[in-house]
Amino acid sequence: MRKSVSVLVILLFVQFPQPNDRARRGYSNKEVSISGVITKCDCSHDQDHGYLEVRVDSNLLQVVSMWRVTMPIPSASVLAKAGMSLEQLEPGTKVRVTGFAHLRRTHDIYARELVVDRVTIRL
């Protein structure tokens, strides 16, 4: 009896890590980096997350693939510190995205970092 009470007390005080947003959305811990051109941008400050569609050209395989990039919308202060704005993420802009691959969907990435015009934005 005393042992089970001790275990129960310990479990009450142990803090289990909360799953982060990336894990809840089905993304792995495998980091992926892609470079390409934005073809579509659905980002605004009134949303929690935005979406980019990025065209990635593979010179080696002669293949063009479209990637869906999910990203938390950076705050205005983060963008101002980087000297950027959401309006700069328009179609035709070259971008490098580093993030985490989706577990079930191919060509889907949860962004951790964007590089636009040699400016790095950590998300």
Backbone hydrogen bonds, N-H to C=O, Kabsch-Sander energy under -0.5 kcal/mol:
donor,donor_aa,acceptor,acceptor_aa,energy
5,V,1,M,-2.0
6,S,2,R,-2.0
7,V,3,K,-2.2
8,L,4,S,-2.1
9,V,5,V,-2.3
10,I,6,S,-2.2
11,L,7,V,-2.5
12,L,8,L,-1.7
13,F,9,V,-1.2
13,F,10,I,-0.6
14,V,10,I,-1.1
16,F,14,V,-0.7
24,R,20,N,-2.2
25,R,21,D,-1.6
26,G,23,A,-1.3
27,Y,22,R,-2.0
28,S,101,A,-3.0
31,E,29,N,-0.5
32,V,99,G,-3.0
34,I,97,V,-2.7
36,G,95,V,-2.5
37,V,55,R,-2.1
38,I,93,T,-2.6
39,T,53,E,-3.3
40,K,53,E,-1.3
42,D,51,Y,-3.1
47,Q,44,S,-1.5
50,G,71,M,-3.1
51,Y,42,D,-1.6
52,L,69,V,-2.4
53,E,40,K,-2.5
54,V,52,L,-0.5
54,V,67,W,-2.7
55,R,37,V,-3.0
56,V,54,V,-0.6
56,V,65,S,-3.2
57,D,55,R,-0.5
58,S,56,V,-0.5
58,S,63,V,-3.0
59,N,57,D,-0.7
62,Q,58,S,-1.4
63,V,58,S,-1.1
65,S,56,V,-2.6
67,W,54,V,-3.0
68,R,107,H,-2.5
69,V,52,L,-3.1
69,V,67,W,-0.6
70,T,68,R,-0.6
70,T,109,I,-2.7
71,M,50,G,-2.3
73,I,48,D,-2.3
79,L,75,S,-2.1
80,A,76,A,-2.6
81,K,77,S,-2.3
82,A,78,V,-1.5
83,G,79,L,-0.6
83,G,80,A,-0.8
84,M,79,L,-3.1
88,Q,85,S,-1.5
89,L,86,L,-1.6
90,E,88,Q,-1.3
92,G,38,I,-3.3
93,T,90,E,-1.8
95,V,36,G,-2.7
96,R,115,V,-1.9
97,V,34,I,-2.8
98,T,113,E,-2.5
99,G,32,V,-2.8
100,F,110,Y,-2.2
101,A,30,K,-1.9
102,H,108,D,-2.0
103,L,26,G,-2.8
108,D,105,R,-0.6
109,I,68,R,-2.5
110,Y,100,F,-2.6
111,A,70,T,-2.8
111,A,109,I,-0.7
112,R,98,T,-3.3
113,E,98,T,-2.1
114,L,121,I,-2.4
115,V,96,R,-2.2
116,V,119,V,-2.4
119,V,116,V,-1.7
120,T,118,R,-0.5
121,I,114,L,-3.3
122,R,120,T,-0.5
123,L,112,R,-2.7
